């Protein structure tokens, strides 16, 4: 049994799979456009089409051929320029504007936190095809692939498929689900070409962002529609991602009103498990969205954006059974469908006072034939006021309300009581930044105040210091408190994890024994007090460095305590339930360092390198009877490093090379590994970009993570190749 100190695994994504692991009924974006033009939407959504891989590939290359022809005949047409990775100086990079640290715009160099920014140019030149792949470049972040459509992403330890201490936002909309305290990474999809930047905070962000921003915050910020005028067509094909196609068009209404619409489709083929068998983990999604940015007056701006998606993904799943052989392994399928709508109104009273009012609605429907179904709706409203008091004081405060409605259906493996829940959360925050000594010293003090239906009132303060000790160097320090509030599963879960046959040792019971994980109404919030220090320096005009050190002190971490056996007779036959109940009987500390270096070796050559060291000392309390070992540090790598080279070559060619090292995961028995990725890009004309990428060149395949609780078959990350085309008009 494995019930590590990580979120419960209730939901397993699946896919409609055939015996060879292929996904039936795929719809490419090309087909979507064809049928839309022919007025056959009813056919599109109600009839399955038989197409082979050759026809799908043919459509990809047809799209590519048409784009090349269009590019060749419209070279003189005005288009958006693709930014040069070497065009920004180090001063520009340190002056980059970020918002996640203080919930207002500030320079990266002035942020008293361990913040790392992934720019649009970083994403483009990395060859990443998803948000998780882009996050691999962040120092101190642990990114591991479980199978083709599942990821374990964590910050500073406690990694798992649903990391319960990492808050993720897309344009201010939280995608952290209260069902199991985590993120469905397979449905967090955006059009990567429209991402302006990804801001990643390692360390607590609870004072501004609230509960669950314990070990980090990932804030994905997309471009305004004003910045995405014109059109773009992308097409990609590869050995794993069989096809990926997207279309986006941005336009203007009147003088100051802009919009964009987009459609995106991708299809990943099934991968191979470490056993050599096909894992049936194919994955495809159709995603449509829009955004409008309006400027009704000089003082006001309005944003309205939304998405809808249909996502089908697969896995090989093992579940317990009361009949011999007491477990079954089979290809499992899941379907995710949903959408969201977000509105934001910004109003400036003056140069020193402004407000923001944001509302969003997010709906997620999950259908898993083998485990459970879930229907979740989130309503969220947030108000914020920024106020400058004189020349040396900036205050930001706000109020928020969130309502969550959840309805779910159960199976023998997973049950959640009650089947219908409604949770309400009220919040307020205030933060004051004071500048002293002619702005050479900045002190930030603030706190979040929250009330939730599980644990009541929560208090999450912090204090931060930033000192400029020279024109090109600064130091910062912070002390923060954060909490991770209980998930629905930690209060009402029953997860049947394994069945021990009658008469089997060590129990020798006359009846089968079902080993089960239970939630508890007594489960409380996990607690963190974090201590951080950092140093930034621009050594020369071509060399800068950043280093962060931290110590985290955790209390009330989750354990699974054995309870009294229960005799059950439904369903037949009669069996004994051996419960392990969620409790808060683990504590301890973690510490580490995270240095990062950016070096312009030559005007057209940039090197970036980072290293992270993590040490964990987490132990069960003396009164805990949890049978799992102390210290879950074997689930997160102690050592990681990342090195990226970006080189601009003559004739509009560019080359990128990434070398990564991830240390051994001792408790999962996963060895350390190196990974080498490369990308070659070429812009033959202004409007057109072609690229070729290869990943994992140093080894044919390697294992990165093993999921906990619900037993999904992990797969090997293989050597892959892909080609991509981007046309702008």
C-alpha positions as CSV (number, residue, x, y, z in Angstrom):
1,X,0.0,0.0,0.0
2,X,1.2,3.5,-0.8
3,X,-0.5,6.4,0.8
4,X,2.2,9.0,0.7
5,X,1.8,12.6,2.0
6,X,0.3,13.7,-1.4
7,X,-3.2,14.4,-2.7
8,X,-5.6,11.5,-3.1
9,X,-5.9,10.1,-6.6
10,X,-9.6,9.9,-7.2
11,X,-9.7,10.8,-10.8
12,X,-7.9,8.9,-13.5
13,X,-8.0,10.3,-17.0
14,X,-8.8,7.8,-19.7
15,X,-9.5,7.4,-23.3
16,X,-11.6,5.4,-25.6
17,X,-8.9,3.0,-26.8
18,X,-8.7,0.0,-29.0
19,X,-6.6,-3.0,-28.3
20,X,-3.6,-1.3,-29.8
21,X,-4.1,1.8,-27.7
22,X,-5.3,4.1,-30.6
23,X,-7.9,6.7,-30.0
24,X,-11.1,6.2,-32.1
25,X,-13.1,9.0,-33.7
26,X,-10.3,11.7,-34.0
27,X,-11.4,15.1,-35.5
28,X,-8.6,17.2,-36.9
29,X,-8.8,21.0,-37.1
30,X,-8.7,20.7,-40.9
31,X,-11.9,18.5,-40.8
32,X,-13.5,21.0,-38.5
33,X,-12.8,23.9,-40.9
34,X,-14.0,21.8,-43.9
35,X,-17.3,20.9,-42.3
36,X,-17.8,24.4,-40.9
37,X,-17.6,25.8,-44.4
38,X,-19.9,23.2,-45.7
39,X,-22.5,23.8,-43.0
40,X,-22.1,20.3,-41.6
41,X,-21.8,21.0,-37.9
42,X,-24.5,18.4,-37.1
43,X,-22.4,15.8,-38.9
44,X,-19.3,17.0,-37.1
45,X,-20.6,16.6,-33.6
46,X,-22.8,13.6,-34.1
47,X,-21.1,11.2,-36.5
48,X,-17.8,9.4,-36.2
49,X,-15.5,9.3,-39.2
50,X,-13.1,6.6,-40.1
51,X,-9.7,7.9,-41.0
52,X,-6.3,6.3,-41.1
53,X,-3.0,7.8,-40.0
54,X,-2.0,8.4,-43.6
55,X,-5.0,10.7,-44.2
56,X,-4.4,12.6,-41.0
57,X,-0.8,13.2,-41.9
58,X,-1.8,14.1,-45.4
59,X,-4.1,16.9,-44.0
60,X,-1.2,18.2,-41.9
61,X,1.2,18.4,-44.8
62,X,-1.6,19.9,-47.0
63,X,-2.0,22.7,-44.4
64,X,1.7,23.2,-44.4
65,X,1.9,23.3,-48.2
66,X,-0.8,25.9,-48.4
67,X,0.9,28.0,-45.7
68,X,4.2,27.8,-47.7
69,X,2.3,28.9,-50.9
70,X,0.6,31.7,-49.0
71,X,3.9,32.8,-47.5
72,X,5.7,32.8,-50.9
73,X,3.0,35.0,-52.5
74,X,2.6,37.5,-49.6
75,X,6.2,38.2,-48.6
76,X,5.6,41.9,-48.9
77,X,2.5,41.7,-46.6
78,X,2.8,43.4,-43.2
79,X,3.1,40.8,-40.4
80,X,4.1,40.5,-36.8
81,X,7.8,40.1,-36.2
82,X,9.0,37.1,-34.2
83,X,11.2,38.6,-31.3
84,X,14.9,37.8,-31.3
85,X,16.0,36.0,-28.1
86,X,19.1,38.2,-28.1
87,X,17.3,41.5,-28.6
88,X,16.7,42.0,-24.9
89,X,19.6,43.2,-22.8
90,X,20.1,41.9,-19.2
91,X,18.9,45.4,-18.0
92,X,15.7,44.8,-20.0
93,X,15.2,41.4,-18.5
94,X,15.7,42.6,-14.9
95,X,13.3,45.5,-15.7
96,X,10.6,43.0,-16.9
97,X,7.2,43.7,-15.4
98,X,5.7,41.0,-13.1
99,X,2.4,41.0,-11.2
100,X,2.3,37.7,-9.2
101,X,4.5,38.8,-6.3
102,X,2.5,41.9,-5.1
103,X,-0.7,41.7,-7.3
104,X,0.4,44.9,-9.0
105,X,2.9,45.7,-11.7
106,X,6.5,45.9,-10.5
107,X,10.0,45.3,-11.9
108,X,11.4,41.8,-11.6
109,X,14.5,43.2,-9.9
110,X,12.2,44.8,-7.2
111,X,10.4,41.6,-6.3
112,X,11.2,40.3,-2.8
113,X,10.6,36.7,-3.8
114,X,12.0,33.8,-5.7
115,X,10.3,34.6,-9.0
116,X,11.2,33.2,-12.4
117,X,9.6,34.4,-15.7
118,X,9.2,32.3,-18.8
119,X,8.8,34.6,-21.7
120,X,7.0,33.9,-25.0
121,X,10.4,33.8,-26.7
122,X,11.5,31.2,-24.1
123,X,8.5,29.0,-24.9
124,X,8.9,29.4,-28.7
125,X,12.6,28.5,-28.7
126,X,12.2,25.6,-26.2
127,X,10.0,23.6,-28.6
128,X,7.5,23.0,-25.8
129,X,4.1,21.8,-26.9
130,X,2.4,22.1,-23.5
131,X,2.5,24.1,-20.3
132,X,4.2,21.2,-18.3
133,X,7.0,21.0,-20.9
134,X,7.6,24.7,-20.7
135,X,7.8,24.5,-16.9
136,X,10.8,22.3,-17.0
137,X,13.1,25.3,-17.4
138,X,12.1,26.8,-14.0
139,X,14.8,26.3,-11.3
140,X,13.5,24.6,-8.1
141,X,10.5,23.2,-9.9
142,X,10.1,19.4,-10.2
143,X,8.4,18.4,-13.4
144,X,8.0,14.7,-14.2
145,X,5.9,12.9,-16.7
146,X,3.8,9.9,-15.5
147,X,2.3,8.8,-18.8
148,X,1.4,10.5,-22.0
149,X,-1.2,12.8,-20.5
150,X,-0.4,12.9,-16.7
151,X,2.3,15.0,-15.0
152,X,3.7,15.4,-11.5
153,X,4.6,19.0,-10.9
154,X,5.8,20.4,-7.6
155,X,7.9,23.1,-6.0
156,X,10.4,22.4,-3.2
157,X,9.3,18.9,-2.4
158,X,6.2,16.8,-1.9
159,X,5.8,16.2,-5.6
160,X,2.9,14.1,-6.9
161,X,0.4,13.9,-9.7
162,X,-1.9,16.3,-7.8
163,X,0.5,18.4,-5.9
164,X,-1.6,19.9,-3.1
165,X,0.7,22.8,-2.2
166,X,1.1,24.5,-5.6
167,X,-1.4,27.0,-6.8
168,X,-1.9,27.4,-10.6
169,X,-3.7,30.4,-12.2
170,X,-4.5,31.2,-15.8
171,X,-5.2,34.9,-16.3
172,X,-6.1,35.2,-12.6
173,X,-8.5,32.2,-12.7
174,X,-7.5,29.5,-10.2
175,X,-7.4,26.0,-11.7
176,X,-6.7,24.3,-8.4
177,X,-9.6,22.0,-7.8
178,X,-11.0,21.5,-4.3
179,X,-12.0,17.9,-5.1
180,X,-8.5,16.5,-4.3
181,X,-6.3,19.7,-3.9
182,X,-4.5,19.7,-7.2
183,X,-4.5,20.4,-10.9
184,X,-5.8,18.5,-13.9
185,X,-2.7,19.2,-16.0
186,X,-4.2,17.4,-19.0
187,X,-6.9,20.1,-19.4
188,X,-4.8,23.2,-18.6
189,X,-4.3,24.1,-22.2
190,X,-3.8,27.4,-23.9
191,X,-2.6,28.4,-27.3
192,X,1.1,28.8,-26.5
193,X,1.7,31.5,-29.1
194,X,-0.7,33.7,-27.1
195,X,1.1,33.3,-23.8
196,X,2.8,36.6,-22.8
197,X,4.7,35.1,-19.9
198,X,4.5,32.5,-17.1
199,X,5.4,33.8,-13.7
200,X,6.5,31.2,-11.2
201,X,7.0,31.9,-7.5
202,X,8.9,29.3,-5.6
203,X,7.8,29.6,-2.0
204,X,4.6,30.8,-0.3
205,X,2.2,33.3,-2.0
206,X,-0.7,32.9,0.4
207,X,-0.7,36.5,1.6
208,X,-2.1,37.6,-1.8
209,X,-3.4,34.4,-3.4
210,X,-4.8,32.6,-0.4
211,X,-4.8,29.0,0.9
212,X,-3.0,26.3,-1.0
213,X,-0.3,28.8,-2.4
214,X,2.0,27.0,0.0
215,X,5.2,26.0,-1.9
216,X,4.6,28.0,-5.0
217,X,2.4,29.9,-7.5
218,X,2.3,29.4,-11.2
219,X,0.6,32.3,-13.0
220,X,0.0,31.9,-16.7
221,X,-0.6,35.3,-18.3
222,X,-1.9,35.5,-21.9
223,X,-1.5,38.5,-24.2
224,X,-4.1,41.1,-24.6
225,X,-6.1,40.9,-27.8
226,X,-4.5,44.1,-29.0
227,X,-1.2,42.3,-29.0
228,X,-2.5,39.5,-31.2
229,X,-3.8,41.3,-34.2
230,X,-3.8,39.4,-37.5
231,X,-3.8,35.7,-38.0
232,X,-1.6,32.7,-37.2
233,X,-1.8,29.1,-38.4
234,X,0.4,26.4,-36.8
235,X,0.8,22.7,-37.6
236,X,3.0,20.1,-36.0
237,X,3.6,16.4,-36.4
238,X,5.9,14.0,-34.6
239,X,6.6,10.5,-33.3
240,X,4.5,11.1,-30.1
241,X,2.3,14.1,-30.8
242,X,0.9,12.8,-34.0
243,X,-0.8,16.0,-35.0
244,X,-1.3,19.5,-33.5
245,X,-3.1,22.2,-35.3
246,X,-4.3,25.7,-34.3
247,X,-5.7,28.8,-35.9
248,X,-6.1,32.2,-34.3
249,X,-7.3,35.5,-35.7
250,X,-7.3,38.9,-34.0
251,X,-9.2,42.0,-35.2
252,X,-10.3,45.4,-34.2
253,X,-13.7,47.0,-33.6
254,X,-13.7,50.8,-33.6
255,X,-10.7,52.7,-32.3
256,X,-9.9,51.0,-29.0
257,X,-11.7,47.7,-29.0
258,X,-9.9,44.4,-29.9
259,X,-10.7,40.8,-30.1
260,X,-9.3,37.4,-30.9
261,X,-10.7,33.9,-31.5
262,X,-8.8,30.6,-31.7
263,X,-9.3,26.9,-32.3
264,X,-6.8,24.2,-31.4
265,X,-6.7,20.5,-31.8
266,X,-4.0,17.9,-30.8
267,X,-3.7,14.1,-30.8
268,X,-1.0,12.2,-28.9
269,X,-0.5,8.5,-29.6
270,X,-0.2,5.8,-26.9
271,X,3.2,5.3,-25.3
272,X,5.1,2.3,-24.0
273,X,5.2,1.2,-20.4
274,X,8.4,0.0,-18.7
275,X,7.1,-3.5,-19.1
276,X,7.2,-3.1,-22.8
277,X,3.5,-3.2,-23.3
278,X,1.3,-0.5,-24.9
279,X,-0.1,1.8,-22.2
280,X,-3.3,2.8,-23.9
281,X,-2.6,6.4,-22.8
282,X,-3.6,8.2,-26.1
283,X,-4.8,11.7,-25.7
284,X,-6.7,14.3,-27.8
285,X,-8.5,17.5,-27.3
286,X,-10.5,20.1,-29.2
287,X,-10.3,23.6,-27.6
288,X,-12.0,26.8,-28.8
289,X,-11.7,30.2,-27.1
290,X,-12.0,34.0,-27.4
291,X,-10.9,37.2,-25.8
292,X,-12.0,40.8,-26.1
293,X,-10.3,43.9,-24.7
294,X,-12.4,47.1,-24.6
295,X,-11.4,50.7,-23.8
296,X,-14.7,52.6,-23.3
297,X,-12.8,55.6,-21.7
298,X,-9.4,56.7,-20.7
299,X,-10.0,55.5,-17.1
300,X,-11.7,52.2,-17.8
301,X,-10.7,49.0,-19.5
302,X,-12.8,45.8,-19.9
303,X,-11.7,42.2,-20.6
304,X,-14.0,39.3,-21.4
305,X,-12.6,35.9,-22.3
306,X,-13.7,32.3,-22.4
307,X,-12.9,28.7,-23.4
308,X,-14.7,25.5,-24.2
309,X,-13.0,22.1,-24.6
310,X,-13.5,18.4,-25.1
311,X,-10.7,16.2,-23.8
312,X,-10.4,12.4,-24.0
313,X,-7.4,10.6,-22.6
314,X,-6.5,7.1,-21.7
315,X,-4.4,5.0,-19.3
316,X,-3.8,1.4,-18.2
317,X,-5.5,1.1,-14.8
318,X,-5.4,-1.6,-12.0
319,X,-8.3,-1.7,-9.6
320,X,-9.1,-4.1,-6.7
321,X,-11.8,-6.7,-6.9
322,X,-13.6,-9.0,-4.4
323,X,-13.3,-11.9,-6.8
324,X,-10.2,-13.9,-7.7
325,X,-7.6,-12.8,-8.8
326,X,-8.7,-9.8,-6.6
327,X,-7.5,-7.1,-9.0
328,X,-7.9,-6.4,-12.7
329,X,-5.8,-4.4,-15.2
330,X,-7.4,-2.9,-18.3
331,X,-7.3,0.1,-20.7
332,X,-9.4,2.8,-19.0
333,X,-10.9,5.9,-20.6
334,X,-12.0,9.2,-19.3
335,X,-13.7,12.2,-20.8
336,X,-13.3,15.8,-19.7
337,X,-15.5,18.6,-21.0
338,X,-16.0,22.1,-19.7
339,X,-15.5,25.7,-20.2
340,X,-15.0,29.0,-18.4
341,X,-15.9,32.6,-18.7
342,X,-13.9,35.5,-17.1
343,X,-14.6,39.2,-17.0
344,X,-12.4,42.0,-15.6
345,X,-13.0,45.7,-15.2
346,X,-10.1,48.0,-14.4
347,X,-10.8,51.6,-13.4
348,X,-8.2,54.3,-12.7
349,X,-9.4,57.1,-10.4
350,X,-6.0,58.9,-10.7
351,X,-2.3,58.1,-11.2
352,X,-2.2,57.0,-7.5
353,X,-5.5,55.1,-7.2
354,X,-7.0,52.3,-9.2
355,X,-9.4,49.3,-8.8
356,X,-10.0,46.0,-10.4
357,X,-13.2,43.8,-10.3
358,X,-13.0,40.3,-11.6
359,X,-15.6,37.5,-12.0
360,X,-15.2,34.1,-13.5
361,X,-17.3,30.9,-13.8
362,X,-15.6,27.6,-14.4
363,X,-17.4,24.3,-15.2
364,X,-15.6,20.9,-15.3
365,X,-17.4,17.6,-16.2
366,X,-15.5,14.4,-15.7
367,X,-16.7,11.0,-16.8
368,X,-14.7,8.0,-15.9
369,X,-16.5,4.7,-16.5
370,X,-14.4,2.7,-14.1
371,X,-13.9,5.0,-11.2
372,X,-16.4,7.9,-10.8
373,X,-18.0,10.9,-12.4
374,X,-17.7,14.5,-11.2
375,X,-19.4,17.8,-12.1
376,X,-17.8,20.8,-10.6
377,X,-18.9,24.5,-10.9
378,X,-16.9,27.4,-9.5
379,X,-18.1,31.0,-9.1
380,X,-15.5,33.5,-8.1
381,X,-15.6,37.3,-7.6
382,X,-12.6,39.4,-6.6
383,X,-12.2,43.1,-5.9
384,X,-8.8,44.9,-5.5
385,X,-7.8,48.5,-4.8
386,X,-4.3,49.8,-5.4
387,X,-3.4,53.1,-3.6
388,X,-0.2,55.2,-3.5
389,X,0.1,57.1,-0.2
390,X,2.7,59.8,-0.9
391,X,5.9,58.9,-2.7
392,X,7.1,56.1,-0.4
393,X,4.1,53.9,0.4
394,X,1.9,51.7,-1.8
395,X,-1.1,49.8,-0.4
396,X,-3.1,47.1,-2.1
397,X,-6.1,45.5,-0.5
398,X,-9.0,43.4,-1.7
399,X,-12.1,41.2,-1.0
400,X,-13.1,37.9,-2.5
401,X,-15.9,35.3,-2.5
402,X,-15.9,31.9,-4.0
403,X,-18.7,29.3,-4.3
404,X,-18.0,25.7,-5.3
405,X,-20.7,23.2,-6.2
406,X,-19.7,19.5,-6.7
407,X,-21.8,16.5,-7.7
408,X,-20.2,13.1,-8.1
409,X,-21.0,9.5,-8.7
410,X,-19.1,6.6,-7.1
411,X,-17.9,3.0,-7.8
412,X,-16.6,0.1,-5.7
413,X,-13.1,1.6,-6.0
414,X,-13.9,5.2,-5.1
415,X,-16.7,6.8,-3.1
416,X,-17.2,10.3,-1.8
417,X,-19.7,11.3,0.7
418,X,-21.8,13.4,0.5
419,X,-22.4,13.0,-3.2
420,X,-23.3,16.7,-3.4
421,X,-21.4,19.5,-1.8
422,X,-21.5,23.3,-1.8
423,X,-18.5,25.1,-0.3
424,X,-18.3,28.9,0.4
425,X,-15.1,30.8,0.9
426,X,-14.8,34.4,2.0
427,X,-11.5,36.3,1.9
428,X,-9.8,39.7,2.5
429,X,-6.2,40.8,2.1
430,X,-4.1,43.9,2.7
431,X,-0.5,44.6,1.9
432,X,1.6,47.7,2.5
433,X,5.0,48.4,0.8
434,X,7.0,51.1,2.4
435,X,10.1,52.6,0.8
436,X,12.9,54.0,3.0
437,X,16.4,55.5,2.5
438,X,15.7,57.0,-0.9
439,X,14.1,53.7,-2.1
440,X,17.2,51.6,-1.2
441,X,15.2,49.7,1.4
442,X,11.6,48.4,0.9
443,X,9.6,46.7,3.6
444,X,6.4,44.8,2.7
445,X,3.9,43.7,5.3
446,X,0.6,42.0,4.7
447,X,-1.8,39.2,5.3
448,X,-4.6,37.2,3.9
449,X,-7.7,36.5,6.0
450,X,-10.0,33.6,4.9
451,X,-12.9,31.7,6.1
452,X,-13.8,28.3,4.6
453,X,-16.5,25.7,5.5
454,X,-14.0,23.1,6.6
455,X,-11.6,24.7,9.1
456,X,-13.1,28.2,9.6
457,X,-10.8,31.2,9.9
458,X,-7.3,31.1,8.5
459,X,-4.6,33.8,8.9
460,X,-1.7,34.0,6.4
461,X,0.7,36.9,7.1
462,X,4.2,37.7,5.6
463,X,6.9,40.3,5.9
464,X,9.4,40.9,3.2
465,X,12.5,43.1,2.9
466,X,14.4,44.2,-0.3
467,X,17.6,46.2,-0.1
468,X,19.5,47.7,-3.0
469,X,23.1,47.5,-2.0
470,X,24.3,49.0,-5.2
471,X,23.2,50.0,-8.7
472,X,23.3,46.4,-9.9
473,X,22.8,44.2,-6.9
474,X,20.1,43.6,-4.2
475,X,19.3,41.3,-1.4
476,X,15.9,40.2,-0.1
477,X,14.4,38.2,2.8
478,X,11.0,37.0,3.7
479,X,9.1,35.2,6.5
480,X,5.7,33.8,5.5
481,X,2.9,31.7,6.9
482,X,0.7,29.6,4.5
483,X,-1.9,26.9,4.9
484,X,-3.2,24.1,2.7
485,X,-6.9,23.6,3.5
486,X,-8.6,20.2,3.3
487,X,-9.9,18.8,0.0
488,X,-13.3,17.2,-0.3
489,X,-11.6,13.8,-0.5
490,X,-9.8,14.4,2.8
491,X,-13.1,14.8,4.5
492,X,-15.4,12.3,2.8
493,X,-13.3,9.8,0.7
494,X,-13.4,6.0,0.7
495,X,-10.8,4.7,-1.7
496,X,-10.5,0.9,-1.8
497,X,-6.8,0.4,-2.5
498,X,-6.3,-3.4,-2.4
499,X,-8.0,-6.7,-1.5
500,X,-6.2,-9.3,0.6
501,X,-7.7,-12.8,-0.1
502,X,-9.3,-14.8,2.7
503,X,-6.7,-16.9,4.5
504,X,-3.7,-14.9,3.1
505,X,-0.9,-13.9,5.5
506,X,-0.3,-11.9,7.6
507,X,-4.0,-11.7,8.7
508,X,-5.1,-15.3,7.8
509,X,-8.7,-13.9,7.9
510,X,-11.7,-16.2,7.0
511,X,-13.0,-13.2,5.0
512,X,-11.4,-11.1,2.3
513,X,-9.9,-7.8,3.6
514,X,-10.3,-4.6,1.7
515,X,-7.6,-2.1,2.5
516,X,-9.2,1.4,2.2
517,X,-8.2,5.0,2.6
518,X,-10.8,7.2,4.4
519,X,-11.3,10.9,4.8
520,X,-12.1,12.4,8.2
521,X,-14.2,15.4,9.4
522,X,-11.3,15.9,11.9
523,X,-8.7,16.6,9.2
524,X,-7.3,20.1,9.6
525,X,-5.2,22.5,7.5
526,X,-1.6,21.8,6.9
527,X,0.6,24.6,8.1
528,X,3.9,26.1,6.8
529,X,6.2,28.9,8.1
530,X,8.8,29.7,5.5
531,X,12.1,31.6,5.8
532,X,13.7,32.8,2.5
533,X,16.7,34.9,1.5
534,X,17.9,35.9,-2.0
535,X,20.6,37.8,-3.8
536,X,20.6,39.3,-7.3
537,X,23.5,40.8,-9.1
538,X,24.3,42.0,-12.6
539,X,28.0,41.3,-12.7
540,X,28.6,42.8,-16.1
541,X,26.4,44.0,-18.9
542,X,26.4,40.4,-20.2
543,X,26.3,38.4,-17.0
544,X,23.7,38.2,-14.2
545,X,23.1,35.8,-11.3
546,X,20.3,35.1,-8.9
547,X,20.4,32.8,-5.8
548,X,17.8,31.8,-3.3
549,X,18.0,29.8,-0.1
550,X,15.0,28.7,2.0
551,X,14.0,26.8,5.1
552,X,10.4,25.5,5.4
553,X,8.9,24.4,8.7
554,X,5.8,22.2,8.2
555,X,3.2,21.1,10.8
556,X,0.0,19.0,10.6
557,X,1.0,17.2,7.4
558,X,-1.3,14.4,6.3
559,X,-0.9,10.9,7.5
560,X,-3.1,7.8,7.2
561,X,-3.8,6.3,10.6
562,X,-5.2,2.7,11.0
563,X,-8.7,2.4,12.3
564,X,-10.9,-0.3,13.7
565,X,-11.9,-3.0,11.1
566,X,-15.4,-2.9,9.7
567,X,-17.5,-5.8,8.5
568,X,-19.4,-5.0,5.2
569,X,-21.8,-7.2,3.3
570,X,-22.7,-5.0,0.4
571,X,-21.9,-5.8,-2.3
572,X,-21.8,-9.5,-1.8
573,X,-19.7,-11.3,-0.6
574,X,-19.1,-10.2,3.0
575,X,-15.7,-8.8,3.6
576,X,-13.7,-6.9,6.2
577,X,-12.7,-3.2,5.6
578,X,-9.3,-2.3,7.1
579,X,-9.5,1.5,7.2
580,X,-6.6,4.0,7.2
581,X,-8.0,7.4,8.2
582,X,-6.7,10.9,7.1
583,X,-5.1,12.7,10.0
584,X,-2.5,15.4,10.7
585,X,0.4,13.6,12.5
586,X,3.5,14.5,10.5
587,X,5.8,17.5,10.6
588,X,9.4,18.6,9.9
589,X,11.5,20.8,7.7
590,X,12.9,21.2,4.3
591,X,15.8,23.4,3.1
592,X,17.6,24.1,-0.1
593,X,19.3,26.5,-2.5
594,X,18.4,27.6,-6.1
595,X,21.1,29.5,-8.1
596,X,20.5,30.8,-11.6
597,X,22.8,32.4,-14.1
598,X,22.1,34.3,-17.4
599,X,25.2,34.9,-19.6
600,X,25.3,36.7,-23.0
601,X,28.4,34.9,-24.3
602,X,28.2,36.7,-27.6
603,X,25.7,39.2,-29.1
604,X,23.8,36.3,-30.7
605,X,24.5,33.6,-28.1
606,X,22.8,33.3,-24.7
607,X,23.5,30.7,-22.0
608,X,21.2,30.1,-19.1
609,X,21.9,27.7,-16.2
610,X,20.3,26.8,-13.0
611,X,20.8,24.3,-10.2
612,X,18.6,23.3,-7.3
613,X,19.4,21.4,-4.1
614,X,16.6,20.0,-1.8
615,X,16.9,18.3,1.6
616,X,13.8,17.1,3.4
617,X,13.5,16.0,7.1
618,X,9.9,15.1,7.5
619,X,8.8,12.7,10.2
620,X,5.7,11.3,11.7
621,X,4.7,12.4,15.2
622,X,5.3,10.0,18.1
623,X,1.6,9.2,18.4
624,X,1.3,8.3,14.7
625,X,0.6,4.7,13.7
626,X,0.9,5.4,9.9
627,X,2.8,2.3,8.6
628,X,4.6,4.2,5.8
629,X,8.2,5.3,6.2
630,X,9.3,8.7,7.5
631,X,10.8,11.3,5.2
632,X,9.2,11.4,1.7
633,X,12.3,13.1,0.3
634,X,12.7,10.1,-2.0
635,X,9.8,11.3,-4.1
636,X,11.5,14.6,-5.0
637,X,15.0,14.8,-6.5
638,X,17.7,16.1,-4.2
639,X,19.8,17.5,-7.2
640,X,18.6,19.1,-10.4
641,X,20.4,21.2,-13.0
642,X,19.3,22.9,-16.3
643,X,21.5,24.4,-19.0
644,X,20.1,26.0,-22.2
645,X,22.0,27.5,-25.1
646,X,20.2,29.8,-27.6
647,X,22.2,30.7,-30.7
648,X,21.1,32.9,-33.6
649,X,22.8,31.7,-36.8
650,X,23.2,33.3,-40.3
651,X,20.5,33.0,-43.0
652,X,17.7,33.3,-40.4
653,X,18.5,30.0,-38.7
654,X,18.5,29.5,-34.9
655,X,19.6,26.7,-32.7
656,X,18.6,25.8,-29.1
657,X,20.1,23.1,-27.0
658,X,18.9,22.0,-23.5
659,X,20.7,19.7,-21.1
660,X,18.8,18.6,-17.9
661,X,19.8,16.4,-15.0
662,X,17.3,15.0,-12.5
663,X,18.5,13.1,-9.4
664,X,17.4,9.8,-8.2
665,X,13.9,9.3,-6.7
666,X,14.9,6.9,-4.0
667,X,11.6,5.9,-2.5
668,X,10.2,5.3,-6.1
669,X,13.3,3.3,-7.1
670,X,13.7,5.6,-10.2
671,X,17.3,6.2,-11.1
672,X,18.8,9.6,-12.0
673,X,18.8,10.6,-15.7
674,X,20.2,13.2,-18.2
675,X,18.0,14.6,-20.9
676,X,19.3,16.4,-24.0
677,X,16.9,18.3,-26.3
678,X,17.6,20.3,-29.4
679,X,15.7,22.5,-31.8
680,X,16.6,24.1,-35.1
681,X,14.4,26.9,-36.4
682,X,14.4,28.7,-39.8
683,X,12.5,31.8,-41.1
684,X,12.8,31.6,-44.8
685,X,10.5,34.6,-45.2
686,X,9.1,37.1,-42.7
687,X,5.7,35.4,-42.2
688,X,6.8,31.8,-42.0
689,X,8.7,29.8,-39.4
690,X,9.8,26.1,-39.7
691,X,11.4,24.1,-36.9
692,X,12.6,20.6,-36.1
693,X,12.9,19.3,-32.5
694,X,14.4,16.2,-31.0
695,X,14.1,15.3,-27.3
696,X,15.8,12.8,-25.0
697,X,18.7,12.2,-27.3
698,X,20.9,10.7,-24.6
699,X,18.8,7.7,-23.8
700,X,16.2,5.7,-25.7
701,X,13.7,5.9,-22.9
702,X,13.6,6.5,-19.1
703,X,11.0,6.5,-16.3
704,X,10.3,9.8,-14.5
705,X,7.6,9.1,-11.9
706,X,5.2,6.5,-10.4
707,X,1.7,7.6,-9.3
708,X,0.4,7.0,-5.9
709,X,-2.9,5.5,-4.5
710,X,-5.0,4.7,-7.7
711,X,-2.7,2.4,-9.7
712,X,-2.1,4.0,-13.1
713,X,0.6,2.3,-15.2
714,X,3.5,4.7,-15.6
715,X,5.2,4.9,-19.0
716,X,8.7,5.5,-20.3
717,X,9.6,8.9,-21.7
718,X,11.1,8.1,-25.1
719,X,13.3,9.7,-27.7
720,X,11.0,11.8,-29.9
721,X,11.2,13.9,-33.1
722,X,8.8,16.5,-34.4
723,X,8.5,19.2,-37.0
724,X,6.4,22.4,-36.8
725,X,5.2,25.1,-39.1
726,X,4.0,28.6,-38.1
727,X,2.5,31.0,-40.6
728,X,1.4,34.6,-39.6
729,X,-0.8,36.9,-41.7
